[in-house]
């Protein structure tokens, strides 16, 4: 048993199950992401310029190189893609560039405005944008069949993620694919949080994870899952592939200045060992699934 698993067992709290953050108002989530859209500081160039968007994309995939392999952008040429939680549109643009017809949804109006501007900068007209609460997706986004429903690092930030899963079923048939990334509870990052910060008096492990899950501290909702609890969460789905990936190895002060210097213990670690750690204790739990046909 690894250290991260020991921590999860010693402090099970809700084990990342729906309910830990159910009392958090959705406005708190929306306000958090409006104040700092994800990856918005990935470039020092003027926000909204082509150079800015190019640099944001380059940095995102440098730090998270597993995303293109997981998303399989080229696979969806001529297909219909529904992205839940598009943020400022990095993956959105790559689906559209590859020739997919994309429907992109986000809760944050600030994020969505940048994603729309990004599409205009690159002259992409095969994207339809919606601002919507994913827990009530069908109230805003017309219910139609999609080849791919994609959500990377988003659903775990809504107070009732199980409601999003219920909504997603409406947009899929038996041939549709669902790709989702949620945070991995038994990960190096959770162990690092516990060792670096500890829990405040009376604070649950869920609350600690939420507080430090993002670059900007204080995220109001962050659920996390294990290989076992993700199966319980994705009710009605058949798992096609489950992968664990991504440990952030860089020193934060240098990273904020667009320099990539690894923390000393990762710098001395053989690449093969580091890669093994990512595949077992990574922060990203990446699941490919289909609707259960039984």
Secondary structure, 3 states (H helix, E strand, C coil): CCHHHHHHHHCCCCCCCCCCCCCCCHHHHHHHHHHCCCCCCCCCCCCCCHHHHHHHHHHHHHHCCHHHHHHCHHHHCCCEEEEECCCCCHHHHHHHHCCCEEEEEECCHHHHHHHHHHHHHCCCCCEEEEECCHHHHHHCCCCCCCCEEEEECCHHHCCCHHHHHHHHHCCCCCCCEEEEEEEECCCHHHHHHHHHCCCCCCCCHHHHHHHHCCCCCCCCCCCCECHHHHHHHCCCEEEEEEEEECCCCECHHHHHCCCCCECHHHHCCCHHHHHHHHHHHCCEEEEEEEECCC
